[in-house]
């Protein structure tokens, strides 16, 4: 269908303005004041609503294939569009892992059959698959993921010679998980020897501490500078790491970029006493000081984008003892709402939220005609009601795992409508699943 959105307050390219938006054949065809509905298109009155470009989440784990008791591409993409996330980039640590072109393309085929959001999937690097990664067409694949620290799934790349080969030979954007495993193992051994096996979750940021993060991320930055590699460091969790990145260079000229995640902006180590393993992520949520400095880095452009690291596990898995409970949690349905709470608290502007969750992600990955509200761009759009509270309950959580670290929290805003490629896929709690999302394309 074609749509005319009337009287929306558009949040786009560092300004707010009241305009109409015409959507034709999945594309934004006109942005003007007082567009006449001469063709009798479906009309939406967006008075008192804000129109955002759809958020693009550059780090999610949707668990398919092989881990579908935790989540599926269909269920998690559905949660994403309900939260105003219109495109996602998914990680390779599934079963089997996306470490060959054959397995990678199986994911794309599956997404084309079920994803309500637009999609891309990272190729995974290992200690033995360099040649496979060099054969990937990165105009159709978002990048190469390298686990320089171990997390869910055994994909650690820990041989320096292999890392040197990846950084020196690939033309792709390398996205890294950075933690130094030997130090983490040493910390855990010491804590267990002192306190025993049944340790509480608040030891997580002591075991996976800032030194473990900095030692790994600084090495990644060192390699990127040595070989002029395009490096994107995921989920920065400590203040110390911020010294590795610059806000003096425009984003489009940066060779080294960084991401902050919702949980590192929202929670701190004090919250482990209440949330326990439900906020156990890798890298760990650290101190209130780290949280404050990461937020400052988002505002001053030291950190370039905001994502979720959406990584669902079942309730049963998260209720295991600390050493057995897996790391990760679901966030993609509530990422925009969380950032809008920060807006209501006067910590960030609407323009900066859109910049970090849409514009900059599109620019950083060079995504073709997405991330902005511009004529000729795909109509990935979100209508937000800043005045309509929304309480997270078990009944409205869409993740397959059925829980959220935000359960019981009342957000101050709501997502009213989400368009993906001009298709109104989400409308006040109702879904139209007749049209699916598209594979993202990248300009190289």
Secondary structure, DSSP 8 states (H G I E B T S, - for coil): --EEEEEEEEEETTEEEEEEEEEETTEEEEEESS---TT--EEEE-TT-EEEE-EEEEEEE--TTT-TTT--HHHHHHHHHHTTEEEEEE-S-SSS-S-SHHHHHHHHHHHHHH-SSEEEE-EE--SS-HHHHHTS-TTSS--EEEESS--SSS-B---HHHHHHHHHH--S-EEEE---HHHHHHHHHHHHHHH-S---GGGHHHHS-HHHHHHHHHHHHHHHHHHT--EEE-----SGGGGGS-SSS-GGG-SEEEEEEHHHHH--GGGHHHHGGGG--SS----HHHHHHHHHHHHTTSS-EEE--EE---HHHHTS-TTTS---B--TTSHHHHHHHHHHTTSS-HHHHHIIIIIHHHHHHTBTT-SS--TTSB--EEEEETT--EE--TTT--STT---TTTT-EES-EEEEEEETTEEEEETTEE--SS---B--B--
